[in-house]
Amino acid sequence: MSDFDIIVIGAGPAGSAAATWAAKHGARVALVDKAAFPRNKLCGGLFTERSRNYYREIFGQNFDLSKSVTRHDIAFWHAGAELAVLRDIPPLHLTMRLDLDNTLFRHAIDAGAVDFSGHPIAQISDNAVTFKDGNTLSAPILIGTDGVNSIVAKHLFGAAFYTETIGFGLEIEVPKATQNPTKNQLRIDFGALTWGYGWSFPKQQCTTVGVGGMRAPNPDIKAQMRHYIDTLGLDPDAIKFKGHHLPFGDFRKTPGRANIVLAGDAAGLVDPITGEGIAFAMKSGQIAAQAALDALAAGAPETTLTRHKIGLRDMHKNLRIARTLRRIIFAPRWQETFTETFRRSETVRAMYMRLLAGDLEYPQLARAVVARLPRYVVNAFRR
């Protein structure tokens, strides 16, 4: 039995941020993950300027871009046709999660968190975790940052996610040598899935290609992925792809119970329009850690969830607005109207780009959408 102040379960961006923040402020932190680092994870790897700002705030240093690809242009497509190419945009940084997650994990260990990576968990109680090798860690507070299939969420709620509202994605890594460099755009394809999109993100050694969207209205995502790969000029039969669930805009309104809280994908904190989750993961990990620190200082670990919910108010507000706006962007009945508006309107494209880059918050976007909504509805009915 080993005693800590906080056990962080899951060492991705949310967990490493939580462990770093708590350890830097004097807490005894155990950082647990079933995988040994470095380890890979399916993800587009988009690292925005918002992510860089959070990174600097949490880890106390600038993000090293030497292993990333930075782009100032992006192409948007729909139904095999190019809608627009935006240039001179705020920088978008494309990272490999193998490198990114390992960097964040090392920051947490350097800050003083104790490394329990490579230790799969057999059982969780309200103040302890027991590994499959029989060893146990205990702490008054647990922070679950173990992704969409969170075992902490299963312990709390009986299931890691809501099956009727979860998203799903398929992804491949295409070797750089197999692609035509003149066609290797950073691109997003609206409608590659129903209630979703496709993406092609160039990296230093490969290109990450995938599709993601709501699971329920896409019964054959593999066929849609093959079609998307084919539209990019790749051989869909020569590439094996992997899939994973996406907490695509269905966040947990109550992310925990008393002394156990969730952050990152485990709490459903993924942007339902852009699909970006790294920035929210790091920030929510920091918020969870601060809630834990404050609860410990007050001698009341059972108040951690209440404090965490207060810290997440702005993030939850943004996600609620985004979930509403998603109906305008991704709903099949509005798709043609939205894409035509996107093609014609420089203002709409600029707002979407600022949103993707982390330079625009959803309340600002909502006000702009409301102002344009009457014209948008008229155009939709005309179509």
N, C-alpha and C positions, 0 to 999 in steps of 0.2 A: 504494500500500500504506500503510494507516494502522494503527499499532500501539496496542493497548489492553491493559489487564489482563484485562478481562472483556467479552465481547460477549453482550448479552441479546437474544434473538430472540423478538419478540412483546411488544407494549407494553400489553396488557390489565392487569387487576389483579395477576396474578402477576408479569408482567414489570416493571411500574412499581414494584411493591414491591421486587423484587430490585435494580433499577437504583438506586432511591432509597437503599436500605440500603447497597449497596456504595459508591456515590458519597459518601454522608455519612461513610463510614469511610475515605475517601482513595483509593479505587481509580479508575483511569481506565476509564470505562464507556462503551460504545457501546450505545445503545438502538435496535434495528432493528424496523421493522414495514413490511409491504407497503402498509398503508393510511396515509393522512394523517389527522391528528386535527384536529377531532373526527370520529369515525366511529361508526356504529351497530353494534349486535350484537344478535342474537336472544337474549333472556334475560328471565326473569321480573323480574329486578332486585331480588330480596329482599335487603335489607341488615339483618342482625340486630344485636343488641347485642354478640354475639361479634365481628361484623365491625367494629363501632365501636371495640371494645377493641383489636383488631389494628391498625386504622387509626391510632389514637392512638399505639400503641407503635412502629409503623413510620415513620409520617410526622411524628410529633412535634406533632400538633395535633388538635383536636376536629373531627369530621366536620360539615360544614355541611349541615343538614337543610332549608335554605330551598327547595330544588328537589325535595324528596321529599314523599310523603304518609305520615304516621305513623298507624297504626291500633292500637287496643287491643282489637279484637274481630275474630273470624274465624268463618266458617260452614263446616261440613263436611257434604258431601253424598255420597250413594251411590245409584245407579240412579234418579236423578230425585227422590229424597226427601231432605229435610234431616235429618241425623243429630243435629246439635247446633250451637248458636251459643255460642261461648266469649267472655265479656266480661271486662274488666279484666285482660287478659293482658299479659305483658311486651311492650313496644312492638316492632312490626314496621314497618320503613321500606321503602317502595316507591320505587325509584329508576328513572330512565331511564338505560340504559347509555351513551347518547350523552353525557350530562352526567357520569356517574360516571367513566367511563374517561378522558374528557378531563381531569378534575380530577386523577386519579392520574398520568396522563402528564405533566401540567404540574409536579406535585410532583417527578417524577424529573428533569426538565430543570432545574428550579430548584435541585435538589440537586447538579447538576454533570454529569449524564449528557449525552452528546453525542447530538443528535437525528439519527437516520437513518430517521425515519418517511417513508412514501411511497416507499420503495425496495424493490421486489420482489427476492427472492433467486433467482439462477440456479443456484447450486451451494454446497454446504457441504463443507468438509473438517474434519479433526479439530482444526484451530486457525485456521480462516479461513472467511469467507463472501465470495462473489463475487456482486455485484449484476448485474442484467440489463443495466445500462449499462456493465459491464466493470470498474467499480471494486471493490476488494477491501479488506476489513478483516481484521486478524489479531489474535489474542489467545491466551494460553496456556489460557484457560478459556472455554467456551461454556455459556450457560444457555438452554435451550429452554423458552419460555413461550408458544408460538404455537398453543395451542388443540388441539381434538380432532383436527384434520387436520394436526397438526404435521409440518413438513418436517424438523425436527430428529429427531423419532422415526423418520421414514422413513429418514433417513441412518443412524441407529443400528441399526434393527431390520428395515428393509425395508418396514414398514407402520406407519401411524400408530396403528392400533388393532386389536383382535381382532374380526373381523367376526361371529363367532358369539356374542359377548357384549355387543356395543355396543348402546346405546339410540338412540332417535330421537325427535325432538320436532317438532311443528308449532306455529306461533304467529302471532298477528295483533295489530295495534294498533287498537283500536276507538275512533274519535273520541268524546270526551266528549259532544258535542252529540247523538249518535245514541242515547244510552242513557237509561233511566229512572233518575234519581238515587236513587229510593227502593229500587230493586232492585240497585243497584250494590255488592254485597257484596264484601268480600275473602273468597274462598272457595276451597276445595280439594275436588275430587270424586274420591273413591276409585273405582277401577275404570273410569274413563273410557277407559283403555287396559288391556289385560291386562298384569299386572306393571307398573302405572304409575298415573297419575292425571291429572286436569285441573286447571287453575287459572284464576282470574280475579282479577287484581291491579290495583286502581284506582290511577291516577297523576294528576298534576295536569292534564294535557291529554288523557289517553286512558286506556284500560284495556287491559292486556296479557292476552290470553286464549290459552291453549295446552293441548296434551296432550303427555305424554311418558311413555315407558316402554321396555321391551325391544323391540328391532326384530323379532327372529325370530318371536315369537308374535303379532305384529300385522301381518299381510300387507297390510292395506288401511287404513293410518293416516289417509289422506285422508278416507275414508268415516266413520271414527270421529270425526275432527275436525269434519266437517260436522254429525254428530249432536250433538256437544257444543255447538257454536255454536247449533244449533237449540234445545237445552234452555235456553240462556241468553236466549232470546227474540230472537236476532239472525238475520238473513237469511244462511244459509250460501252462497247463490249470489251475494251482492253483495260478498263480501269475498275478496280474494286473500290466501292465507297462504303463509308461507315455512317451510322445514324445515331441520333441521340434526341431525347426530349428537350424541348425549349420552354422555359417558364415565360411564355410570350405574352406578357401584359396582364397576368392574373395574379397580382401580388397578394400575400396574406395580410389581411387587415389587422390581425392579431398575430404577430410573428414570434410566438413563444408562449411561455407560461411561467410566471413568477421569476425564478432564478435561471431559467433557460431561455435564450433568445436565438433568433435566426437572422442571418444577413446574407447578402448576395443572392445567387440563384436559389438557395435553399428557402429564401423568403419571397421568391418570385420577382425580384427587383431587376427586371429587364425591360428596356424601353419597347413598348408594343408596336411602335411605328418603325424605328430604325433597327431594332434588334440589338442595340448596343448594350452591353452589360458590365464591362470592365470598370467604367467610372463609378457606376452605382454600387458595384461590388466593393471597391476600395472604400468609398465614402460610408457605406452602411456598415462595413467592418469597423471603421473608426468610431462611428456613432455607437455601435454595440459595445465596443471596448470602453468608451467614455461612460456609458450607462453603467457598466459593470464597476468601473473605478469609483463612480459616485455612490453606488449602492454599497460597496465595500467600506468606503469612508464613513458612510452613515450607519454602518453596522447592520444593514438591512438588505442582504442579498436578494430577498424575495421581492424587492421593489425594482429589480433590474428591468423587467419587461415594461413597467409603467414609464420608466425613464427612457427606455429605448424607443417606445412609441412616440414620445414627445419629440425626440431627436429626429424621427423619420417623417414628421408631419409634412414638411415641404416636399420631400421626395414622393410621398404618397399622393399629395395634391397634384404634382406634375403627372404622375402615372394615371390618376383618375381622368385628368383632362385628355391625356394621350389616348387612353382607351376609348373615349368618346370620339375623338378625331379620327381614330383608326377606321371607324365605320364609313367615313367619307372617302378615305384613301384606298381601302382594301376591299370594301364590300363589292361583290360582283355587279350589283345593280348600278353602282356609281363609278365603276372602274374606267369605263370609256370616257365619261365626263371628266374625271380627275386627270387622266393621262392627256386628254386634249387640252385641258386647262394648263397642265404642267408644260406641255409643248409650246403653248402660245404665250404664257405669262412669265416674264422675267422676274416679277415680284414673287410669284409662287415658288419658282425654282430657287431664288435667293433665300427665301424663308426655309425651305426644306434643307438647303445646304447648310445654313447656319444652325439648324436643328441637329443635323448629322454631325457637324463639327463640334457641337457642345457650346455654341456661341449664342443660342436662343433658348429661352425657357418656355414651357408650354403655356403659361398664362398669357405671355405676349403673343404667342402664335394663335391662341384661341380668340383673342380680341381681333386679330387680323382676319381670321376665318369668318367670324360673325359678321364683320363688315362686308365681306364678299359673298356671304351665303345666299342672299336673294338672287343675285346674278347667276350663281352656281346652280341653284335649283331650277331656275328658268331654263338654263342651257341643258340641264339633265332631262327635263321634260320634253324639250324640243328634240333631243336625240331619241 
